[in-house]
Amino acid sequence: MNFVAQYLTETAQTQGLRIAQLLTPSSLKELYQDPATDSRTPDFIALSDHGVIYTTGTKFAEHGDFSN
């Protein structure tokens, strides 16, 4: 596990970010393009626990997510 993945995993546990799953570059290249060669593919995707919405203010709208 690289530094960024380790940091996100540890921070999620200590700060209570409620990250259910962290998609790393190796798992993302199976779903999308390789993040190392395609700048449109994110390096990581953090999937939150079901129902968690991160906001610092009022929620006006929500993007789609990985839920069914």
PALO-787907 format. One record per residue: x, z, y of N, C-alpha, C in turn; residue number from 1. Coordinates in nm, 3 decimals. Atoms other than C-alpha are relative to their C-alpha. Example, Ala and Ser with C-alpha at 12.3 -4.5 7.8 and 13.67 -1.06 7.14 Angstrom:
+---------+---------+---------+---------+---------+---------+---------+---------+---------+-------+
|    n_c1 |    n_c3 |    n_c2 |   ca_c1 |   ca_c3 |   ca_c2 |    c_c1 |    c_c3 |    c_c2 | torpa |
+---------+---------+---------+---------+---------+---------+---------+---------+---------+-------+
|   0.089 |   0.000 |  -0.119 |   1.230 |   0.780 |  -0.450 |   0.090 |   0.000 |   0.120 |     1 |
|  -0.082 |  -0.006 |  -0.119 |   1.367 |   0.714 |  -0.106 |  -0.077 |   0.073 |   0.109 |     2 |
+---------+---------+---------+---------+---------+---------+---------+---------+---------+-------+
***
This chain:
+---------+---------+---------+---------+---------+---------+---------+---------+---------+-------+
|    n_c1 |    n_c3 |    n_c2 |   ca_c1 |   ca_c3 |   ca_c2 |    c_c1 |    c_c3 |    c_c2 | torpa |
+---------+---------+---------+---------+---------+---------+---------+---------+---------+-------+
|   0.086 |   0.000 |  -0.118 |   0.000 |   0.000 |   0.000 |   0.090 |   0.000 |   0.123 |     1 |
|  -0.084 |   0.004 |  -0.118 |   0.146 |  -0.092 |   0.336 |  -0.038 |   0.109 |   0.100 |     2 |
|   0.016 |  -0.106 |  -0.098 |   0.171 |   0.132 |   0.640 |  -0.139 |   0.002 |   0.063 |     3 |
|   0.129 |   0.006 |  -0.067 |  -0.149 |   0.012 |   0.809 |  -0.113 |   0.046 |  -0.093 |     4 |
|   0.103 |  -0.041 |   0.097 |  -0.364 |   0.052 |   0.497 |   0.009 |   0.150 |  -0.026 |     5 |
|  -0.019 |  -0.144 |   0.022 |  -0.215 |   0.397 |   0.436 |  -0.052 |   0.079 |   0.120 |     6 |
|   0.045 |  -0.068 |  -0.120 |  -0.278 |   0.499 |   0.798 |  -0.153 |   0.001 |   0.009 |     7 |
|   0.146 |   0.008 |  -0.006 |  -0.641 |   0.378 |   0.791 |  -0.065 |   0.090 |  -0.104 |     8 |
|   0.055 |  -0.083 |   0.107 |  -0.706 |   0.553 |   0.460 |   0.013 |   0.149 |   0.035 |     9 |
|  -0.021 |  -0.141 |  -0.036 |  -0.553 |   0.883 |   0.576 |  -0.082 |   0.041 |   0.120 |    10 |
|   0.078 |  -0.030 |  -0.120 |  -0.720 |   0.870 |   0.917 |  -0.148 |   0.010 |  -0.034 |    11 |
|   0.142 |  -0.004 |   0.041 |  -1.056 |   0.796 |   0.756 |  -0.033 |   0.132 |  -0.065 |    12 |
|   0.025 |  -0.126 |   0.069 |  -1.022 |   1.107 |   0.543 |   0.009 |   0.119 |   0.095 |    13 |
|  -0.020 |  -0.116 |  -0.087 |  -0.894 |   1.342 |   0.815 |  -0.094 |   0.000 |   0.121 |    14 |
|   0.085 |   0.009 |  -0.118 |  -1.113 |   1.217 |   1.103 |  -0.147 |  -0.020 |  -0.034 |    15 |
|   0.139 |   0.017 |   0.039 |  -1.431 |   1.169 |   0.904 |  -0.061 |  -0.132 |   0.044 |    16 |
|   0.049 |   0.131 |  -0.044 |  -1.467 |   0.797 |   0.980 |  -0.102 |  -0.060 |  -0.095 |    17 |
|   0.097 |   0.043 |   0.099 |  -1.683 |   0.752 |   0.670 |   0.020 |  -0.146 |  -0.042 |    18 |
|  -0.033 |   0.132 |   0.052 |  -1.504 |   0.440 |   0.547 |  -0.018 |   0.004 |  -0.151 |    19 |
|   0.029 |   0.003 |   0.143 |  -1.643 |   0.360 |   0.203 |   0.103 |  -0.083 |  -0.076 |    20 |
|  -0.094 |   0.089 |   0.067 |  -1.400 |   0.079 |   0.122 |   0.082 |  -0.072 |   0.106 |    21 |
|  -0.089 |   0.073 |  -0.088 |  -1.100 |  -0.082 |   0.288 |   0.043 |  -0.127 |  -0.071 |    22 |
|  -0.041 |   0.128 |   0.056 |  -1.055 |  -0.451 |   0.217 |   0.136 |  -0.035 |   0.059 |    23 |
|  -0.137 |   0.026 |  -0.041 |  -0.682 |  -0.523 |   0.231 |   0.029 |  -0.150 |  -0.004 |    24 |
|  -0.031 |   0.143 |   0.002 |  -0.508 |  -0.859 |   0.279 |  -0.006 |  -0.063 |  -0.140 |    25 |
|   0.003 |   0.057 |   0.136 |  -0.473 |  -0.906 |  -0.099 |  -0.143 |  -0.021 |  -0.050 |    26 |
|   0.139 |   0.020 |   0.042 |  -0.846 |  -0.856 |  -0.158 |  -0.072 |  -0.102 |   0.088 |    27 |
|   0.064 |   0.097 |  -0.089 |  -0.943 |  -1.064 |   0.147 |   0.035 |  -0.143 |  -0.035 |    28 |
|  -0.034 |   0.139 |   0.031 |  -0.753 |  -1.369 |   0.031 |  -0.075 |  -0.050 |  -0.123 |    29 |
|   0.087 |   0.042 |   0.110 |  -0.973 |  -1.370 |  -0.281 |  -0.138 |  -0.041 |   0.052 |    30 |
|   0.132 |   0.028 |  -0.056 |  -1.287 |  -1.376 |  -0.062 |   0.003 |  -0.111 |   0.106 |    31 |
|  -0.012 |   0.093 |  -0.111 |  -1.164 |  -1.582 |   0.234 |   0.133 |  -0.073 |  -0.013 |    32 |
|  -0.134 |   0.059 |   0.001 |  -0.836 |  -1.747 |   0.332 |   0.104 |   0.113 |   0.004 |    33 |
|  -0.108 |  -0.098 |  -0.003 |  -0.500 |  -1.569 |   0.317 |   0.026 |   0.042 |   0.145 |    34 |
|  -0.023 |  -0.045 |  -0.137 |  -0.465 |  -1.351 |   0.631 |   0.142 |  -0.029 |   0.051 |    35 |
|  -0.138 |   0.028 |  -0.041 |  -0.090 |  -1.421 |   0.633 |   0.018 |  -0.142 |   0.051 |    36 |
|  -0.015 |   0.141 |  -0.039 |  -0.147 |  -1.794 |   0.682 |  -0.117 |  -0.053 |   0.084 |    37 |
|   0.116 |   0.045 |  -0.076 |  -0.489 |  -1.817 |   0.850 |  -0.035 |   0.106 |   0.104 |    38 |
|   0.023 |  -0.099 |  -0.106 |  -0.525 |  -1.643 |   1.187 |  -0.148 |   0.034 |   0.019 |    39 |
|   0.143 |  -0.028 |  -0.012 |  -0.907 |  -1.659 |   1.160 |  -0.046 |   0.107 |  -0.097 |    40 |
|   0.034 |  -0.103 |   0.098 |  -0.908 |  -1.421 |   0.862 |   0.055 |   0.134 |   0.047 |    41 |
|  -0.051 |  -0.130 |  -0.045 |  -0.885 |  -1.053 |   0.959 |   0.100 |   0.057 |  -0.101 |    42 |
|  -0.097 |  -0.064 |   0.089 |  -0.601 |  -0.844 |   0.818 |  -0.066 |   0.107 |  -0.087 |    43 |
|   0.073 |  -0.104 |   0.073 |  -0.836 |  -0.563 |   0.714 |  -0.146 |  -0.005 |   0.041 |    44 |
|   0.141 |  -0.025 |  -0.033 |  -1.209 |  -0.500 |   0.696 |  -0.033 |   0.137 |  -0.056 |    45 |
|   0.040 |  -0.133 |   0.042 |  -1.333 |  -0.143 |   0.683 |  -0.151 |   0.000 |  -0.019 |    46 |
|   0.143 |  -0.009 |   0.030 |  -1.671 |  -0.103 |   0.514 |  -0.041 |   0.146 |   0.011 |    47 |
|   0.043 |  -0.138 |  -0.020 |  -1.848 |   0.210 |   0.634 |  -0.102 |   0.041 |  -0.105 |    48 |
|   0.107 |  -0.050 |   0.086 |  -2.079 |   0.431 |   0.434 |  -0.132 |  -0.059 |   0.048 |    49 |
|   0.129 |   0.059 |  -0.035 |  -2.435 |   0.296 |   0.427 |  -0.067 |   0.080 |   0.111 |    50 |
|   0.074 |  -0.064 |  -0.109 |  -2.620 |   0.369 |   0.750 |   0.086 |   0.047 |   0.116 |    51 |
|  -0.088 |  -0.045 |  -0.108 |  -2.314 |   0.455 |   0.962 |   0.013 |  -0.111 |   0.104 |    52 |
|  -0.018 |   0.093 |  -0.112 |  -2.300 |   0.288 |   1.303 |   0.094 |   0.069 |   0.098 |    53 |
|  -0.098 |  -0.055 |  -0.094 |  -1.999 |   0.345 |   1.528 |  -0.035 |  -0.047 |   0.140 |    54 |
|   0.031 |   0.035 |  -0.139 |  -2.082 |   0.358 |   1.898 |   0.049 |   0.111 |   0.092 |    55 |
|  -0.035 |  -0.100 |  -0.101 |  -1.970 |   0.534 |   2.214 |  -0.111 |   0.012 |   0.104 |    56 |
|   0.111 |  -0.003 |  -0.094 |  -2.299 |   0.477 |   2.390 |  -0.128 |  -0.039 |  -0.070 |    57 |
|   0.128 |   0.042 |   0.055 |  -2.643 |   0.331 |   2.339 |   0.017 |  -0.126 |  -0.082 |    58 |
|  -0.006 |   0.118 |   0.088 |  -2.686 |   0.083 |   2.057 |  -0.108 |  -0.098 |   0.043 |    59 |
|   0.095 |   0.104 |  -0.039 |  -2.847 |  -0.239 |   2.179 |  -0.030 |  -0.096 |  -0.114 |    60 |
|   0.016 |   0.095 |   0.110 |  -2.792 |  -0.459 |   1.875 |   0.107 |   0.029 |  -0.104 |    61 |
|  -0.094 |  -0.021 |   0.109 |  -2.607 |  -0.469 |   1.547 |   0.032 |  -0.133 |  -0.065 |    62 |
|  -0.040 |   0.119 |   0.075 |  -2.409 |  -0.740 |   1.370 |  -0.045 |   0.017 |  -0.144 |    63 |
|   0.024 |  -0.011 |   0.143 |  -2.473 |  -0.819 |   1.007 |   0.112 |   0.080 |  -0.064 |    64 |
|  -0.103 |  -0.079 |   0.066 |  -2.277 |  -0.621 |   0.755 |   0.010 |  -0.043 |  -0.145 |    65 |
|  -0.020 |   0.032 |   0.140 |  -2.182 |  -0.616 |   0.388 |  -0.107 |   0.063 |  -0.090 |    66 |
|   0.107 |  -0.059 |   0.080 |  -2.505 |  -0.442 |   0.277 |  -0.087 |  -0.108 |  -0.061 |    67 |
|   0.094 |   0.094 |   0.061 |  -2.756 |  -0.610 |   0.049 |  -0.123 |  -0.017 |   0.086 |    68 |
+---------+---------+---------+---------+---------+---------+---------+---------+---------+-------+
***
